[in-house]
Amino acid sequence: MTKRAAAIALVLTGCTWMLAGCSDVTKPASPTPTPSSSSPSAQPTPEARPAPLPEPVRNPYQGGAERAWSVELADRPSSVVYDRQSGTLVAALAAARGTQLHAFSVASSGRTLPTWTYEIPDGAELIAMDASSGSVFVSVGSGTDGAGSGASREEPTVGAAPGSSAAPGTEPSDLIVLSARSGAEELRWSRAHVLDTEVPRLVGAYDSGAGIARLGRDSVLAAVIDVGGDAVKDKRLFTADGEVTIGADIIDTGIPARSGTTFITFPQLSEVSGDECWSVTDGIVCVDAGQVVEYDERGNLRRATALSARSAGSLYHVQGMDPDVTAGELASALAETGEGDHATAVLAAGRWLTDIPAGAELLERGAPFALVGKGIVNLATGEALTDDGLAGEGRSADMFFEWDGSALHYLRPLG
C-alpha cells in the first residue's frame, strides 16, 4: 500500500467512527400538539348527576301491601286486635244480642285456626279493645244521654272513633280481661258490683298490664293494672270537675292547671299540663300558653320554644302523626309556620297534611293513612291502599286488614 492509499484509508476509518458516534445521539421528541379549545375532544366529560332521593317513608305501608294470612268470618268485623305474644287475632262482630268476639291462632307459617268465641254480656256495645302480653282487654257499655260521669272517648275531628260500635257518650259497664289463648275470663270489673259501681275506661294495653282511667265523684284515677285487677302503679288527682278524654297513651283529666288542663301519660303515669299534649315514642310534647314544651318520658322539662301566631302549634288541631315520631320532631314541626286557620292536621314525615277528606276517620298513630268510607287512603297521595279495609286497634295500630266479603286478610307491608 502506498502512502497515499494509507492516508485515504485512515480518513475513511475516522469518518466511519464519527458516523457511528452520531448515531448514538438521542433526538428530541416531537412536541405533543395542544388541543384547541374549539376542538370537540377538548370538551370536559360531564359528570353524571345522582338520582334524586325518594320521598322519606316512615310508614311501611307507603311502599304498598300484599295479602298474607286470612281468617273466615260471617260478617265484616267492627274491630280487630292481634296479640303478638300468643299469635292470636281477635275480631269483634255484631251479633243478634250484642257483640261477639271471635279468636284465631296464627302460626308462623300463616296457617290460621279458630280457637274460641266470647259473647259480650248483657248485649253491651264495644267501646274499646286492645291486646298485649297474652291478654285481651275489652271495654263495653250501654248508651246514655251523655249525663253522668262526663267521661268520653277521644274522637277524631272528622268521623267517628275507629273500631268502636258504641255511640258517643256511652258509659262503661264492664272492663273484661280474657286469656288470648283460651278465651277464659280472667277479670270482669262490672258496674253491677254493689260496692264498686264506677267502672274504669280502657286507655290501652302494655307489657305491664292494662292502662285504665276512672272518674270518681271527687277524683280521677289513672292506673296500670295486671290481669287480676291489682294496680301495678297508679296516680290519683282529686277534683270535683274532672272530665276524662282518652287519647293515644294519654288522658286529659279536665282538671284545670296553671294553663290549660292536666294530662297523664301511659304507661309511665307522668303528669304534665297544657292546652294540648301528646305522648310520643321518647317523651311528651305540649302546646301551653303560646309555647311548645318538650318533656322526657317522666315529665321532666327538656326545652320550651315560643310560638308565633302563625305557627302550626297555634293554627292546627293535630289529630294524627307518624307511629315513630319523636318529641323533638313533633316540637320542631309545631314551631314551623302553618297555613290556613285552625285546621285539622296530620304530621307525616315532617310534613303537615291539612287536606282531609270529608268523613275521614283519622288514625292517631298511622300517618299518612286514614279510613275514608270503607277504604284505607294515603292522605299524602290520595291513593287507596285498599277499598275495604280495617286498621288494628291499640297495640295493633300498625297492622292493616282487607275484607273481601267472607274473609279478613292481613295486609303485609312492602315498604
C-alpha positions in Angstrom: 0.0 0.0 0.0 1.3 3.4 -1.0 1.4 6.3 1.4 -1.5 8.0 -0.4 -3.6 4.8 -0.1 -2.8 4.5 3.6 -3.9 8.1 4.2 -7.2 7.6 2.4 -7.9 4.5 4.4 -7.2 6.4 7.7 -9.6 9.2 6.7 -12.4 6.7 5.9 -11.9 4.9 9.1 -12.3 8.1 11.1 -15.5 9.1 9.3 -16.9 5.7 10.0 -16.2 6.1 13.7 -17.7 9.6 13.7 -20.9 8.5 11.9 -21.2 5.6 14.4 -20.9 8.1 17.3 -23.5 10.4 15.7 -26.0 7.5 15.5 -26.0 7.3 19.4 -27.2 10.9 19.9 -30.8 11.0 21.2 -33.1 13.1 19.1 -35.5 15.4 20.9 -39.1 14.1 20.9 -41.6 16.0 18.7 -43.8 18.3 20.9 -47.3 17.0 21.5 -49.8 19.3 20.0 -52.0 21.1 22.5 -55.7 20.5 21.7 -57.5 23.6 20.6 -60.2 24.8 22.9 -62.6 24.7 19.9 -61.9 21.0 19.2 -64.6 18.6 20.2 -62.1 16.4 22.0 -61.3 19.3 24.3 -64.7 19.4 25.9 -64.7 18.1 29.6 -66.8 15.0 30.1 -70.0 16.0 32.0 -70.3 14.3 35.5 -73.4 12.1 35.9 -75.9 13.7 38.3 -77.0 11.5 41.2 -80.6 10.2 41.0 -83.0 12.2 43.2 -83.6 10.7 46.6 -87.0 9.1 47.1 -89.5 10.8 49.4 -88.9 9.7 53.1 -91.0 6.8 54.1 -92.0 6.5 57.8 -94.9 4.1 57.5 -94.0 0.7 55.8 -97.4 0.7 54.1 -96.4 3.6 51.9 -94.5 1.0 49.9 -97.7 -0.9 49.2 -99.1 -4.1 50.7 -99.9 -7.7 49.7 -102.3 -10.2 51.2 -100.8 -12.6 53.7 -102.8 -14.9 56.0 -106.5 -14.7 56.4 -109.4 -15.8 58.6 -113.0 -16.6 57.6 -115.8 -14.6 59.3 -119.6 -14.5 58.9 -119.6 -10.7 58.6 -117.3 -7.7 58.4 -115.8 -7.1 61.9 -116.0 -3.7 63.6 -112.7 -4.0 65.5 -109.6 -6.2 65.3 -106.6 -6.7 67.6 -103.7 -9.0 67.5 -101.7 -10.3 70.4 -98.1 -10.9 69.3 -97.1 -13.0 72.3 -99.6 -15.7 71.7 -100.1 -15.2 68.0 -103.9 -14.6 68.4 -106.2 -12.5 66.3 -109.5 -11.3 67.9 -112.3 -9.8 65.8 -115.4 -8.2 67.1 -118.6 -8.9 65.2 -122.1 -7.6 65.7 -124.5 -10.3 66.8 -128.3 -10.6 67.3 -127.9 -9.9 71.1 -124.9 -7.6 71.1 -121.3 -8.2 70.2 -119.3 -11.4 69.8 -115.5 -11.8 69.9 -114.0 -14.5 67.6 -110.4 -15.6 68.1 -108.0 -17.3 65.8 -104.5 -18.7 66.3 -102.0 -17.6 63.6 -98.9 -19.8 63.1 -95.6 -18.5 61.7 -96.4 -20.4 58.5 -99.6 -18.3 58.1 -101.9 -21.1 59.0 -104.9 -19.9 61.0 -107.4 -21.9 63.2 -110.4 -20.7 65.1 -109.8 -21.1 68.9 -112.6 -19.5 70.9 -115.7 -17.3 70.9 -116.9 -14.9 73.6 -120.2 -13.1 73.8 -120.2 -9.7 75.4 -122.5 -9.9 78.4 -125.9 -8.2 78.6 -125.9 -7.1 75.0 -123.5 -4.3 75.7 -121.7 -2.5 72.9 -117.9 -2.4 72.4 -116.2 0.8 73.5 -112.6 -0.2 73.1 -110.4 -3.3 72.7 -106.7 -4.0 72.9 -104.3 -6.9 73.4 -100.8 -7.4 74.8 -98.7 -10.0 76.6 -101.2 -12.9 76.2 -104.3 -11.0 77.3 -107.2 -9.3 75.6 -108.7 -6.2 77.3 -112.2 -5.2 76.4 -114.3 -2.2 77.5 -118.0 -2.4 76.9 -121.0 -0.3 77.8 -124.6 0.8 77.2 -125.7 4.1 75.6 -126.6 7.1 77.7 -127.7 10.6 77.1 -124.2 11.9 78.0 -125.1 12.8 81.6 -123.3 11.2 84.5 -119.6 11.0 84.8 -118.8 13.1 81.8 -116.1 10.7 80.6 -115.8 10.4 76.8 -113.5 8.6 74.4 -111.5 10.9 72.3 -112.8 11.0 68.7 -111.1 12.4 65.6 -112.4 15.8 64.4 -113.7 14.1 61.3 -115.7 11.0 61.6 -116.3 8.5 64.4 -113.8 6.7 66.7 -112.5 3.8 64.7 -113.3 0.3 66.0 -115.9 1.4 68.4 -119.5 0.2 67.9 -120.7 2.3 70.8 -122.3 5.7 70.4 -120.6 8.8 71.8 -121.4 9.2 75.5 -121.6 5.5 76.1 -120.9 4.7 79.8 -118.6 1.8 80.5 -120.5 -1.1 82.2 -117.8 -3.7 82.2 -114.0 -4.0 81.9 -113.2 -7.6 80.8 -109.8 -9.3 80.6 -109.6 -12.6 78.6 -106.8 -15.1 78.0 -105.7 -14.6 74.4 -105.0 -18.3 74.0 -108.1 -19.8 75.6 -110.7 -17.0 75.9 -111.0 -17.7 79.6 -112.4 -14.7 81.6 -109.6 -13.6 83.9 -111.3 -10.4 85.1 -114.7 -8.8 84.8 -115.0 -5.4 86.5 -118.7 -4.8 86.4 -120.9 -1.9 87.3 -123.3 -4.4 88.8 -120.9 -4.8 91.8 -122.7 -3.5 94.8 -119.6 -2.0 96.5 -117.9 -0.6 93.4 -120.1 0.8 90.6 -117.5 3.0 89.0 -116.1 1.0 86.1 -112.9 2.4 84.5 -112.3 3.1 80.9 -109.6 1.3 78.9 -106.7 3.5 77.8 -104.5 0.8 76.2 -102.6 -2.5 76.7 -99.0 -2.5 77.7 -96.3 -5.1 78.6 -97.0 -4.5 82.3 -100.8 -4.7 82.0 -103.8 -2.5 81.1 -103.9 1.2 81.3 -107.2 2.5 82.8 -108.8 5.8 83.8 -111.6 6.1 86.2 -113.6 9.2 87.0 -115.0 9.3 90.5 -117.1 11.7 92.5 -114.0 13.5 93.9 -111.0 12.3 91.8 -109.6 11.0 88.6 -107.7 7.7 88.9 -105.1 6.6 86.4 -103.5 3.2 86.8 -101.9 0.2 85.2 -103.5 -3.0 86.4 -102.5 -6.7 86.0 -104.9 -9.3 84.7 -106.2 -9.8 88.2 -107.2 -6.2 88.6 -104.4 -5.3 91.0 -102.7 -1.9 90.4 -99.1 -2.2 89.2 -98.9 1.6 89.6 -101.4 4.3 90.0 -101.9 8.1 90.3 -105.0 9.8 91.8 -105.8 13.5 91.3 -108.5 15.0 93.4 -111.1 17.2 91.8 -114.8 17.9 91.6 -114.8 19.0 88.0 -112.9 16.2 86.1 -113.9 15.1 82.6 -111.7 12.4 81.2 -110.8 12.4 77.5 -108.7 9.5 76.2 -106.1 9.8 73.5 -103.2 7.7 72.3 -101.3 6.7 75.5 -102.5 9.8 77.3 -105.6 11.2 79.0 -106.8 14.7 79.5 -108.2 14.8 83.0 -110.1 18.0 82.5 -108.6 19.3 85.8 -107.6 23.0 85.4 -103.9 23.7 85.6 -101.9 27.0 85.6 -102.5 27.0 81.9 -104.8 24.5 80.2 -105.6 21.2 81.9 -103.7 18.3 83.5 -102.7 15.3 81.3 -101.4 11.9 82.4 -99.4 9.7 80.1 -99.3 5.8 80.0 -97.8 3.6 81.0 -95.4 5.9 82.9 -98.2 7.9 84.5 -96.3 11.1 84.1 -98.2 14.3 84.8 -97.9 17.5 82.6 -100.2 20.3 81.7 -101.1 22.4 78.6 -103.8 23.3 76.1 -103.0 20.1 74.1 -100.5 17.3 74.9 -99.3 14.2 73.1 -97.3 11.2 74.3 -94.8 10.0 71.7 -92.0 7.4 71.4 -89.4 9.2 73.6 -91.3 11.9 75.5 -94.2 14.3 75.8 -95.0 17.5 73.8 -97.5 20.1 74.9 -98.8 23.4 73.4 -99.0 25.6 76.5 -99.6 29.3 76.8 -98.1 30.3 73.5 -95.2 27.8 73.7 -94.4 24.4 72.5 -92.9 22.5 75.5 -90.9 19.3 75.3 -90.6 16.8 78.2 -88.9 13.5 78.6 -91.0 10.3 79.3 -91.0 11.1 83.1 -92.3 14.6 82.6 -89.0 16.4 83.1 -88.7 19.6 81.1 -86.3 19.5 78.1 -87.0 22.8 76.4 -89.6 25.3 75.6 -90.0 27.3 72.4 -92.2 30.4 71.8 -94.8 30.0 69.2 -95.8 32.7 66.7 -99.5 33.4 65.9 -99.0 31.7 62.5 -97.1 28.7 63.8 -98.5 25.2 63.3 -98.9 24.8 67.0 -101.2 27.9 67.1 -103.2 27.1 64.0 -103.6 23.3 63.8 -105.7 20.8 65.7 -103.3 17.8 65.5 -105.2 14.5 65.1 -102.6 12.2 63.7 -98.8 11.6 63.3 -96.2 9.0 62.4 -96.1 6.0 64.6 -92.4 6.6 65.4 -92.4 10.3 65.7 -90.1 11.7 68.4 -90.7 14.6 70.8 -88.1 16.7 69.1 -89.6 16.1 65.7 -93.1 17.0 66.8 -92.0 20.1 68.8 -90.0 21.4 65.8 -92.9 20.8 63.4 -95.3 22.6 65.8 -93.0 25.6 65.8 -93.0 25.9 62.0 -95.1 28.4 60.1 -98.5 26.9 59.3 -101.1 27.6 56.7 -104.8 28.1 56.9 -106.8 28.8 60.0 -107.4 26.3 62.9 -107.3 23.3 60.5 -107.4 19.7 61.5 -103.9 18.4 60.6 -101.8 15.2 60.4 -98.0 15.2 60.7 -96.4 12.7 58.2 -92.6 12.6 57.7 -92.2 16.2 58.9 -94.9 17.4 56.6 -98.3 18.8 57.7 -101.3 17.4 55.8 -104.4 19.5 56.2 -106.4 18.4 53.1 -108.5 15.9 55.0 -111.4 14.2 53.1 -114.9 14.7 54.5 -115.9 11.8 56.7 -112.4 10.5 57.2 -111.6 8.6 60.4 -108.0 9.7 61.3 -105.5 7.3 62.8 -103.7 8.9 65.7 -100.5 6.9 65.1 -101.0 5.8 61.5 -100.0 8.8 59.3 -100.3 9.3 56.5 -103.2 6.9 56.3 -106.8 7.4 57.2 -110.1 5.4 56.9 -112.2 7.1 54.2 -115.5 5.3 53.8 -114.5 1.6 53.9 -111.1 2.2 52.3 -107.7 2.9 53.7 -106.3 6.0 51.9 -102.9 7.6 51.9 -103.6 11.3 52.7 -100.3 12.4 51.1 -101.0 10.9 47.7 -104.8 10.4 47.7 -104.2 6.7 46.7 -106.2 3.9 48.3 -104.3 1.0 49.8 -107.5 -1.0 49.8 -111.1 -0.2 49.0 -112.4 -2.2 52.0 -110.1 -2.3 55.0 -109.6 -2.0 58.7 -106.8 -0.8 60.9 -105.9 -2.7 64.1 -106.7 -1.2 67.4 -104.3 -0.2 70.2 -101.0 -2.1 70.0 -102.2 -3.4 66.6 -102.5 0.0 65.1 -99.5 -0.8 62.8 -101.5 -3.6 61.1 -103.9 -3.2 58.2 -106.5 -5.7 57.1 -108.7 -6.2 54.0 -112.2 -7.6 53.9 -113.3 -9.5 50.8 -116.9 -10.3 51.8 -116.1 -13.6 53.5 -112.5 -13.5 54.9 -110.4 -10.9 56.6 -106.8 -10.8 55.1 -103.8 -9.4 56.9 -102.0 -6.9 54.6 -98.3 -7.4 54.8 -96.5 -4.0 54.2 -94.0 -3.9 51.3 -92.1 -0.7 52.5 
